Amino acid sequence: MTSLPFIEEIIAQYDRATDPFDLMALRSRLFDEARKHELNEPDRIAVEADVAALGFRPFKEDNSAWGTHFGPWYSGQKPDGTTILDPDLKTLSGGTVDSWIARAGTVQNALLKSRYADVVWDLQRKLAPDRGRPYRFAQMAADAYLELASSNANIHSVFFLQRAISLAQQINDRGRAQKIVDQMIALAGNATLQQPGIWVVAFDHGFDKIHVTPTQHEEIVSQLEARLVDAANTRDGFRAEAASRRLAKVYRARGDRDNLVRVVRAAGDVYFQMAESASSSLAIGWLQPVIENYQQEGLRADADRLRVHMEKRARTVRDEMKQQSYEFSIDKQEVEDYLDTLIQGDNAHAALFRVVQRTLPAISETRRRMKEAAETFTAHRLVPTVLVGEHGHPVAALGSYEEDEDGRLINDLAQELGMMPFLFWRGYQKVKEKFGVSTDELVNSLGESLIFKPDRLEFFVKGFAAYEAGDYIASIHILVPQVENLLRGLLELLEVPITKTVGGFTELKNLDDVLRDDRLKKSLDEQWWLVFKTVFSDKRGFNLRNEMAHGIAPVDAFNSTTAGLVLQSIVLLSAVRLDAMWREEDSDGAALD
């Protein structure tokens, strides 16, 4: 190995260090110093050996780009698509491994020794595969990691011990494995209750290793039992659950049902006590996972007892929530003038269709506003949102705008759909006034669609009449099932089955089944499909069909807004004509080819 004085001096400084340091900081220092010198090819290779060794990033489960524990700290692409890796094994060789071997044998600092010895063990198989595995360097690295963990009592020690036990397992070294587990147990024992990332290390990374002794097993279990007691005494559900979950795994494997039930209930009781003094929304968030855990463990009576309690708490959730409202004004004459431009022509049905199409939100604009909100409001961009139903229970969750664009779009669309119901109502009135059509005549014109059946038109007449009379409960209950039937009719038109098999018997697909069919989705304009989904079947929207059918929706959910959205959906579906659909641009309402 070529020896460069400035390199040796810098490494010697770090080798003598007694305070912790970062390997990447040393790497940067070597790199910066090397740039000050004119290096020949052997010198450059020598520098690169140290710079590479210090720059590798560890990956779990040998999941690096090379199938090894160590991989590049950076990967990217050039404009021409060429992959960039730093460090890159293609620039290294067996000679590089020799440099690492020499360095591992001379440095005394445990951090440096662990790195140089470990890269020899891990990467010699890639750079010099003909040499075989250098087992003594796995031992050397494991011992150095153990020394590092012994001199620290923090989360970094956990990472050192994880790698150490992995190396001992790879070389089937029983003695080293047991020493490492002993250190894990000692580290866990010295951690505080508020450091679960440290006191779970012995279980998570040592308990199931093949070389662990029965005495070590029992010590790990004893530590977890003590943590469970401490967490229960301090009403710390999060730590109680961390201990309980691991103990449950032990007792389940041993077939010890009594102790399994005991530790599961212990964590559940802590959460129950916490919930007693918490807000209802927070209490439900804590209790729901406990109920699910009880169910998984076959504790039905416990789960039912807790669920009844949670249902009672849920009744007060909405009372605890703060209402927000805002006002906006629209010039009445401008609205009248705008609607007049939409109802031109001599076809009442076509005019009503244009009113519907132009008073619904444009999806492109909804997406634009959603993107602006994500860029403006950090919380909207990063923080997930839980939606609470009328019964007070969580019904759906929205991820961040970056993770859950579809969910956020549905939710934002629902808010926009609820803002302008009067536009449709006024447009509906003006169509009837201008063309002098009765409700029966208007419905009959809708019925010319291929998916409207003559024997169903009476439902639409009654539903539209109820809407006009302000009887929104009747209107919605009459018309929503007909929307479901119309959408099944559209499936039939597409030659897609409208039935499904459940328990060996055949039943009609429900509205949600229909809307989830990709073939139907592709046949509809995106705006239409999103409106149908948001209004009728998605919990992130109105979910009107399911809320109504299951008796969940309160009386005030049956209002002019929701009733108007049902009518607008029906008008959209009435546009289905032979081999065509009406389009907004078709001002006369004639079918397009």
Secondary structure by P-SEA (a helix, b strand, c coil): ccccaaaaaaaaaaaaccccccaaaaaaaaaaaaaaccccaaaaaaaaaaaaaaccccccccccccccccccccccccccbbbbbccccccccaaaaaaaaaaaaccccaaaaaaaaaaaaccccccccccccaaaaaaaaaaaaaaaaaacccaaaaaaaaaaaaaaaaaccaaaaaaaaaaaaaaaaacccccccccccccccccccccccaaaaaaaaaaaaaaaaaaaaaccaaaaaaaaaaaaaaaaaacaaaaaaaaaaaaaaaaaaaaaaccaaaaaaaaaaaaaaaaaacaaaaaaaaaaaaaaaaccccccbbbbbbbbbbcaaaaaaaaaaaaccccaaaaaaaaaaaacccaaaaaaaaaaaaacccccccbbbbbbccccccccccccccccaaaaaaaaaaaaaaccaaaaaaaaaaaaaaacccaaaaaaaaaccccccccaaaaaaaaaaaaaacaaaaaaaacaaaaaaaaaaaaaaaccccccccccccccccaaaaaacaaaaaaccaaaaaaaaaacccccccaaaaaaaacccccccccaaaaaaaaaaaaaaaccccccccccccccccccc
